[in-house]
Amino acid sequence: MTAPVNPRKKMLMPSSPLRRRLRAAGHHLSAVVQVGKEGVTEAVVRQLDGALWAHELVKVKIGTESPEARHAAAERLGAGTGAQVAQVLGRTVLVYRRHPEKPRFEPLPGAPVKADRG
């Protein structure tokens, strides 16, 4: 798989079936965390960290008054929480981090895989 050509998209997780599922699930979510005029601060990172612990997949809205560009803010949000950015769509960022105990989108390492009955 080749790296993204657009340098602004380097922070996105690689295209995969998981990313498609995350984007589909995130479509119906409301933004839980908002980045305001101060930009990505420690408080915003803490809020996102707590939201990721509770929800695993979180939408973040970047306000128009934010001093950072949306891709730069998305990169800082992902790096600050140890999460992956699944999508940047307009001023909305979809952030994912697998829950360590009860993952919804990925199986735990070593867990048996359920077979699909088609």
Backbone as a printed PyTorch tensor [residue, N CA C, xyz], in Angstrom:
tensor([[[  0.8490,  -1.1670,   0.0000],
         [  0.0000,   0.0000,   0.0000],
         [  0.8970,   1.2330,   0.0000]],

        [[  0.5690,   2.2010,  -0.8300],
         [  1.3750,   3.4050,  -0.9280],
         [  0.9160,   4.4330,   0.0840]],

        [[  1.8360,   5.3370,   0.3970],
         [  1.5250,   6.4100,   1.3380],
         [  0.6450,   7.4480,   0.6360]],

        [[ -0.1520,   8.2000,   1.4130],
         [ -0.9780,   9.2320,   0.7930],
         [ -0.1170,  10.2570,   0.0710]],

        [[ -0.6060,  10.7160,  -1.0780],
         [  0.1240,  11.6900,  -1.8710],
         [  0.0050,  13.0720,  -1.2420]],

        [[ -1.1530,  13.4030,  -0.7450],
         [ -1.3990,  14.7010,  -0.1530],
         [ -0.7430,  14.7680,   1.2280]],

        [[  0.1910,  15.6970,   1.4620],
         [  0.8760,  15.7410,   2.7680],
         [ -0.0510,  16.0690,   3.9290]],

        [[ -1.1850,  16.7140,   3.6600],
         [ -2.1220,  17.0190,   4.7460],
         [ -2.8290,  15.7710,   5.2500]],

        [[ -2.8590,  14.7190,   4.4450],
         [ -3.5630,  13.5020,   4.8330],
         [ -2.6380,  12.4500,   5.4400]],

        [[ -1.4050,  12.8150,   5.7400],
         [ -0.4620,  11.8340,   6.2790],
         [ -0.8550,  11.3490,   7.6670]],

        [[ -1.6640,  12.1330,   8.4040],
         [ -2.0460,  11.7350,   9.7540],
         [ -3.2250,  10.7710,   9.7710]],

        [[ -3.8750,  10.5710,   8.6330],
         [ -5.0180,   9.6570,   8.5790],
         [ -4.5650,   8.2070,   8.6820]],

        [[ -5.3980,   7.3860,   9.3000],
         [ -5.0900,   5.9650,   9.3420],
         [ -5.2000,   5.4110,   7.9250]],

        [[ -4.4670,   4.3640,   7.5910],
         [ -4.5000,   3.8260,   6.2310],
         [ -5.8910,   3.3160,   5.8510]],

        [[ -6.1790,   3.3930,   4.5670],
         [ -7.4660,   2.8780,   4.0840],
         [ -7.5390,   1.3830,   4.3500]],

        [[ -8.6620,   0.9650,   4.8940],
         [ -8.8500,  -0.4410,   5.2390],
         [-10.3360,  -0.6760,   5.4800]],

        [[-10.7330,  -1.9370,   5.5800],
         [-12.1320,  -2.2100,   5.9480],
         [-12.5040,  -1.6020,   7.3040]],

        [[-11.5530,  -1.5490,   8.2410],
         [-11.8180,  -0.9450,   9.5480],
         [-12.1390,   0.5370,   9.3820]],

        [[-11.3520,   1.2320,   8.5890],
         [-11.5860,   2.6590,   8.3900],
         [-12.9510,   2.8950,   7.7440]],

        [[-13.3450,   2.0540,   6.8100],
         [-14.6620,   2.1880,   6.1950],
         [-15.7690,   1.9990,   7.2300]],

        [[-15.6230,   1.0040,   8.1170],
         [-16.6170,   0.7810,   9.1740],
         [-16.6830,   1.9650,  10.1310]],

        [[-15.5160,   2.5180,  10.4700],
         [-15.4810,   3.6590,  11.3810],
         [-16.1640,   4.8760,  10.7620]],

        [[-15.8880,   5.1290,   9.5010],
         [-16.5030,   6.2690,   8.8230],
         [-18.0200,   6.0820,   8.7370]],

        [[-18.4600,   4.8710,   8.4750],
         [-19.9020,   4.6000,   8.4070],
         [-20.5530,   4.7910,   9.7760]],

        [[-19.9120,   4.3010,  10.8250],
         [-20.4560,   4.4380,  12.1750],
         [-20.4170,   5.8940,  12.6300]],

        [[-19.4030,   6.6250,  12.2260],
         [-19.2570,   8.0100,  12.6390],
         [-20.2080,   8.9620,  11.9510]],

        [[-20.7720,   8.5340,  10.8450],
         [-21.6770,   9.3930,  10.0910],
         [-22.8510,   9.8660,  10.9440]],

        [[-23.3700,   9.0120,  11.7980],
         [-24.5630,   9.3170,  12.5800],
         [-24.2490,   9.9240,  13.9480]],

        [[-22.9810,  10.0770,  14.2790],
         [-22.6090,  10.6270,  15.5810],
         [-22.7090,  12.1460,  15.5940]],

        [[-22.9060,  12.6930,  16.7630],
         [-22.8250,  14.1330,  16.9680],
         [-21.4570,  14.4490,  17.5490]],

        [[-21.0000,  15.6700,  17.3480],
         [-19.7040,  16.0800,  17.8900],
         [-19.7820,  16.1160,  19.4160]],

        [[-18.8440,  15.4470,  20.0580],
         [-18.8060,  15.3730,  21.5170],
         [-17.8050,  16.3830,  22.0770]],

        [[-16.7460,  16.6530,  21.3370],
         [-15.6880,  17.5670,  21.7560],
         [-15.6200,  18.6960,  20.7400]],

        [[-15.3900,  19.9260,  21.2410],
         [-15.2660,  21.0690,  20.3550],
         [-13.9680,  21.7990,  20.6330]],

        [[-13.2960,  22.2140,  19.5500],
         [-12.0750,  23.0020,  19.6480],
         [-12.4660,  24.4480,  19.3830]],

        [[-12.1570,  25.3330,  20.3230],
         [-12.5720,  26.7290,  20.2200],
         [-11.4440,  27.6580,  19.8210]],

        [[-11.5540,  28.8980,  20.2710],
         [-10.6290,  29.9460,  19.8390],
         [ -9.2210,  29.7820,  20.3910]],

        [[ -9.0470,  28.9590,  21.4130],
         [ -7.7090,  28.7100,  21.9510],
         [ -6.9800,  27.6210,  21.1780]],

        [[ -7.6780,  26.8900,  20.3390],
         [ -7.0670,  25.7940,  19.5790],
         [ -7.0470,  24.5130,  20.3990]],

        [[ -6.1480,  23.6290,  20.0440],
         [ -6.0220,  22.3420,  20.7410],
         [ -5.1850,  22.5720,  21.9930]],

        [[ -5.8450,  22.5860,  23.1400],
         [ -5.1770,  22.8010,  24.4220],
         [ -5.1210,  21.4860,  25.1910]],

        [[ -4.4410,  21.4940,  26.3190],
         [ -4.3790,  20.3110,  27.1800],
         [ -5.7710,  19.9160,  27.6610]],

        [[ -6.6130,  20.9000,  27.9390],
         [ -7.9760,  20.6070,  28.3940],
         [ -8.7640,  19.8860,  27.2960]],

        [[ -8.6020,  20.3070,  26.0550],
         [ -9.2980,  19.6590,  24.9380],
         [ -8.7930,  18.2250,  24.7830]],

        [[ -7.4840,  18.0370,  24.9150],
         [ -6.9060,  16.6960,  24.7910],
         [ -7.4240,  15.7930,  25.9080]],

        [[ -7.5310,  16.3190,  27.1340],
         [ -8.0720,  15.5330,  28.2510],
         [ -9.5280,  15.1690,  28.0080]],

        [[-10.3200,  16.1300,  27.5150],
         [-11.7240,  15.8500,  27.2050],
         [-11.8470,  14.7610,  26.1460]],

        [[-11.0260,  14.8570,  25.1090],
         [-11.0590,  13.8600,  24.0480],
         [-10.6250,  12.5010,  24.5730]],

        [[ -9.6240,  12.4760,  25.4410],
         [ -9.1560,  11.2170,  26.0140],
         [-10.2810,  10.5370,  26.8010]],

        [[-10.9950,  11.3060,  27.6100],
         [-12.1220,  10.7500,  28.3590],
         [-13.2500,  10.2770,  27.4520]],

        [[-13.5140,  11.0500,  26.4030],
         [-14.5740,  10.6700,  25.4630],
         [-14.1910,   9.4040,  24.7040]],

        [[-12.9210,   9.2550,  24.3470],
         [-12.4720,   8.0420,  23.6640],
         [-12.5740,   6.8330,  24.5870]],

        [[-12.2910,   7.0260,  25.8620],
         [-12.4170,   5.9190,  26.8160],
         [-13.8740,   5.4680,  26.9050]],

        [[-14.7910,   6.4310,  26.8780],
         [-16.2090,   6.1070,  27.0160],
         [-16.8340,   5.6140,  25.7110]],

        [[-16.4170,   6.1700,  24.5790],
         [-17.1200,   5.9010,  23.3270],
         [-16.3080,   5.1950,  22.2510]],

        [[-15.0030,   5.2240,  22.3230],
         [-14.1060,   4.5640,  21.3630],
         [-14.0260,   5.2880,  20.0140]],

        [[-15.1030,   5.8730,  19.5510],
         [-15.1460,   6.6150,  18.2910],
         [-15.8150,   7.9460,  18.5780]],

        [[-15.1060,   9.0500,  18.3100],
         [-15.5860,  10.3670,  18.7180],
         [-15.4610,  11.3470,  17.5600]],

        [[-16.4840,  12.1730,  17.4080],
         [-16.4370,  13.2740,  16.4540],
         [-16.0080,  14.5270,  17.1950]],

        [[-15.0820,  15.2750,  16.5870],
         [-14.5940,  16.5210,  17.1580],
         [-14.8880,  17.6300,  16.1610]],

        [[-15.5040,  18.7060,  16.6370],
         [-15.8050,  19.8490,  15.7890],
         [-14.7450,  20.9230,  16.0270]],

        [[-14.1060,  21.3850,  14.9660],
         [-13.0970,  22.4370,  15.0690],
         [-13.7730,  23.7430,  14.6640]],

        [[-13.8570,  24.6630,  15.6040],
         [-14.5390,  25.9280,  15.3590],
         [-13.8140,  26.7810,  14.3330]],

        [[-14.5530,  27.6580,  13.6900],
         [-13.9580,  28.5300,  12.6720],
         [-12.9950,  29.5360,  13.2850]],

        [[-13.1410,  29.8190,  14.5670],
         [-12.2610,  30.7680,  15.2350],
         [-10.9590,  30.1280,  15.7340]],

        [[-10.7970,  28.8360,  15.5380],
         [ -9.5920,  28.1380,  15.9730],
         [ -8.3810,  28.6510,  15.1870]],

        [[ -7.2740,  28.9190,  15.8790],
         [ -6.0970,  29.4520,  15.1780],
         [ -5.3600,  28.4160,  14.3290]],

        [[ -5.6530,  27.1320,  14.5200],
         [ -4.9530,  26.0750,  13.7950],
         [ -5.7440,  25.6400,  12.5710]],

        [[ -5.0400,  25.2150,  11.5590],
         [ -5.6870,  24.6190,  10.4030],
         [ -6.3010,  23.2840,  10.8260]],

        [[ -7.3270,  22.8570,  10.1280],
         [ -8.0420,  21.6480,  10.5430],
         [ -7.1770,  20.4050,  10.5100]],

        [[ -6.2860,  20.2870,   9.5300],
         [ -5.4220,  19.1020,   9.4650],
         [ -4.3610,  19.1280,  10.5660]],

        [[ -3.8460,  20.2980,  10.8770],
         [ -2.8810,  20.4140,  11.9720],
         [ -3.5470,  20.0940,  13.3070]],

        [[ -4.7670,  20.5770,  13.4950],
         [ -5.4990,  20.2820,  14.7350],
         [ -5.7830,  18.7900,  14.8420]],

        [[ -6.1660,  18.1630,  13.7320],
         [ -6.4450,  16.7230,  13.7440],
         [ -5.1910,  15.9370,  14.1030]],

        [[ -4.0620,  16.3430,  13.5610],
         [ -2.8000,  15.6550,  13.8590],
         [ -2.4460,  15.7860,  15.3390]],

        [[ -2.6360,  16.9720,  15.9090],
         [ -2.3360,  17.1680,  17.3330],
         [ -3.3040,  16.3920,  18.2220]],

        [[ -4.5720,  16.3100,  17.8290],
         [ -5.5470,  15.5490,  18.6130],
         [ -5.1990,  14.0700,  18.6280]],

        [[ -4.8320,  13.5360,  17.4770],
         [ -4.4600,  12.1280,  17.4070],
         [ -3.1970,  11.8280,  18.1890]],

        [[ -2.1890,  12.6880,  18.0460],
         [ -0.9220,  12.4700,  18.7430],
         [ -1.0730,  12.6490,  20.2510]],

        [[ -1.8830,  13.6090,  20.6670],
         [ -2.0440,  13.8920,  22.0910],
         [ -2.7820,  12.8130,  22.8500]],

        [[ -3.5950,  12.0300,  22.1560],
         [ -4.3960,  10.9960,  22.8270],
         [ -3.9490,   9.5850,  22.4740]],

        [[ -3.0020,   9.4420,  21.5710],
         [ -2.5850,   8.1150,  21.1390],
         [ -3.6520,   7.4510,  20.2860]],

        [[ -4.4480,   8.2570,  19.6100],
         [ -5.5550,   7.7500,  18.8000],
         [ -5.2280,   7.9060,  17.3140]],

        [[ -6.1090,   7.3680,  16.4950],
         [ -5.9560,   7.4690,  15.0530],
         [ -7.0540,   8.3580,  14.4930]],

        [[ -6.7030,   9.1410,  13.4970],
         [ -7.6850,   9.9830,  12.8260],
         [ -8.2440,   9.1790,  11.6610]],

        [[ -9.5380,   8.9030,  11.6980],
         [-10.1750,   8.1120,  10.6520],
         [-10.6400,   8.9820,   9.4960]],

        [[-10.9990,  10.2410,   9.7930],
         [-11.5370,  11.0940,   8.7420],
         [-11.4350,  12.5540,   9.1560]],

        [[-11.1530,  13.4050,   8.1750],
         [-11.2840,  14.8470,   8.3260],
         [-12.2340,  15.2850,   7.2250]],

        [[-13.3980,  15.7430,   7.6260],
         [-14.4100,  16.1540,   6.6630],
         [-14.8550,  17.5600,   7.0300]],

        [[-14.4500,  18.5160,   6.2390],
         [-14.7310,  19.9060,   6.5770],
         [-13.9950,  20.2610,   7.8540]],

        [[-14.7100,  20.7750,   8.8280],
         [-14.1030,  21.1300,  10.1100],
         [-14.4540,  20.0960,  11.1820]],

        [[-14.8040,  18.8910,  10.7530],
         [-15.1410,  17.8070,  11.6660],
         [-14.1040,  16.7040,  11.5330]],

        [[-13.6130,  16.2200,  12.6680],
         [-12.5860,  15.1800,  12.7020],
         [-13.1690,  13.9630,  13.4100]],

        [[-12.9570,  12.7970,  12.8290],
         [-13.4010,  11.5440,  13.4260],
         [-12.1730,  10.8360,  13.9970]],

        [[-12.1670,  10.6250,  15.3070],
         [-11.0070,  10.0820,  16.0100],
         [-11.3830,   8.7310,  16.6090]],

        [[-10.4590,   7.7540,  16.4930],
         [-10.7140,   6.3890,  16.9690],
         [ -9.5370,   5.8900,  17.7980]],

        [[ -9.8780,   5.2480,  18.9120],
         [ -8.8940,   4.5130,  19.7090],
         [ -9.5970,   3.2800,  20.2690]],

        [[ -9.0350,   2.1100,  19.9760],
         [ -9.6570,   0.8630,  20.4280],
         [ -9.7330,   0.8320,  21.9470]],

        [[-10.8950,   0.4420,  22.4490],
         [-11.0890,   0.3250,  23.8930],
         [-10.2840,  -0.8820,  24.3750]],

        [[ -9.5220,  -0.7500,  25.4690],
         [ -8.6620,  -1.8540,  25.9050],
         [ -9.4180,  -3.0590,  26.4590]],

        [[-10.6490,  -2.8790,  26.9110],
         [-11.3910,  -3.9870,  27.5120],
         [-12.5710,  -4.4530,  26.6640]],

        [[-13.3220,  -3.5080,  26.0960],
         [-14.5350,  -3.8540,  25.3500],
         [-14.5430,  -3.1790,  23.9770]],

        [[-13.7090,  -3.6250,  23.0570],
         [-13.6990,  -2.9780,  21.7420],
         [-14.9560,  -3.3120,  20.9430]],

        [[-15.4600,  -2.3200,  20.2220],
         [-16.6550,  -2.5230,  19.3980],
         [-16.3100,  -2.7780,  17.9360]],

        [[-15.1910,  -2.2400,  17.4700],
         [-14.8900,  -2.2850,  16.0450],
         [-13.7820,  -3.2690,  15.6840]],

        [[-12.9200,  -3.6040,  16.6170],
         [-11.8160,  -4.5450,  16.3930],
         [-11.8320,  -5.5890,  17.4970]],

        [[-11.5150,  -6.8390,  17.1870],
         [-11.4180,  -7.8360,  18.2630],
         [-10.1440,  -7.6250,  19.0670]],

        [[-10.1780,  -8.0460,  20.3130],
         [ -8.9710,  -8.0020,  21.1350],
         [ -7.9470,  -8.9820,  20.5800]],

        [[ -6.6550,  -8.6930,  20.7210],
         [ -5.6450,  -9.6490,  20.2620],
         [ -5.8000, -10.9810,  20.9880]],

        [[ -5.8210, -12.0580,  20.2380],
         [ -5.9560, -13.3840,  20.8050],
         [ -7.3820, -13.8370,  21.0060]],

        [[ -8.3540, -12.9540,  20.7300],
         [ -9.7730, -13.3240,  20.8990],
         [-10.2220, -14.1170,  19.6710]],

        [[-11.1210, -15.0710,  19.8770],
         [-11.6250, -15.8270,  18.7200],
         [-12.4240, -14.9340,  17.8050]],

        [[-12.2950, -15.1530,  16.5130],
         [-12.9970, -14.3550,  15.5150],
         [-14.3210, -15.0310,  15.1800]],

        [[-15.4110, -14.2710,  15.2120],
         [-16.7110, -14.8180,  14.9000],
         [-16.8540, -14.9240,  13.3920]],

        [[-17.3610, -16.0530,  12.9410],
         [-17.5570, -16.2570,  11.4990],
         [-18.8850, -15.6300,  11.0780]],

        [[-18.8800, -14.9470,   9.9390],
         [-20.1110, -14.3720,   9.4070],
         [-20.9560, -15.4710,   8.7780]],

        [[-22.2140, -15.4300,   9.0730],
         [-23.1420, -16.3920,   8.4510],
         [-23.9110, -15.6540,   7.3740]],

        [[-23.5010, -15.8630,   6.1420],
         [-24.0840, -15.1020,   5.0640],
         [-25.1510, -15.7610,   4.4160]]])
